[in-house]
Amino acid sequence: MKKLALFLLGICVFFSSCDPQKKNEINYDGKNSIEIVLLEEYDLGVTSDSDLSYYSDNEMVVTVNEKGIIKGKNVGEANVIIENEVNKITIKVTVNIFEEPTTNFGITPKSIEKIYGTPDYNFGDTVYRYGGGNDWYSYAVWKMDFFFKYKGYYECDVYINSDLGIRINQFLNDNYHYYQTITDTLTIGDNEEIVSLELFLNDSDPEDASVLVGKQENAGFYKDICLFYVPFEYADKSIDRNIISRKRFSK
């Protein structure tokens, strides 16, 4: 009886190992919808016991090689299809021009580190800087500065290559609502400079908006585009209260 049980167990093991569905299973631990930034390469990390084929339904936006590494060629959306002899999965890939900073204002510097890692440079718990050196943060963004007051995050400045001005304008128009254009005085070194700032809100109704995104052109030494993110509360002179913080960190 014992031998019979072992024999039957061996048969079960044999047939389970020969199960074509199990053999051709596609192993993927990621999401069915992912986001990357322009010219970023990302390894999907897909495995299978049988050979896999990869292709993109829009190679103008996303390409994928035989190792399952995708690359964002242009801003937009594409589907990456992965298949073997039996199974197939589809992953929607969205390519953004850049990764926007968190708008969870008020969090601590340690919380920012949990999201973005150790800053490349920091001024105590006042400013955390990512990028800004020889290695740019991404293709579009070469520096991100996070500002803290009383260890609470209240502003992020994102510096973007000025050659991408048209794409940035499209991005702002697609994702935010134009509010107004104002002028502001920034202290740059020992000099003061009058700059024009285009302001956008994350809601069409200012009373419901919680985030203000400002755009400054010809910013800094490299004459970049600077997008700054600050919390917004609709009230009289709220713009002045939001913008004034930028005067302290313009050198």
Sequence and secondary structure as in RCSB ss.txt:
>XXXX:A:sequence
MKKLALFLLGICVFFSSCDPQKKNEINYDGKNSIEIVLLEEYDLGVTSDSDLSYYSDNEMVVTVNEKGIIKGKNV
GEANVIIENEVNKITIKVTVNIFEEPTTNFGITPKSIEKIYGTPDYNFGDTVYRYGGGNDWYSYAVWKMDFFFKY
KGYYECDVYINSDLGIRINQFLNDNYHYYQTITDTLTIGDNEEIVSLELFLNDSDPEDASVLVGKQENAGFYKDI
CLFYVPFEYADKSIDRNIISRKRFSK
>XXXX:A:secstr
 HHHHHHHHHHHHHHHHT HHHHT EE  S SEEEEETT EEE   EESS  EEEES TTTEEE TTSEEEE SS
EEEEEEEE SS EEEEEEEEESS      TT  HHHHHHHH S SEEETTTEEEEE SSS SSSSEEEEEEEEET
TEEEEEEEEE GGGHHHHHHHHHHHSEEEEEEEEEEEETTEEEEEEEEEEESSSSGGG  EEEEEEEEETTTTEE
EEEEEE   STTHHHHHHGGGGGG  
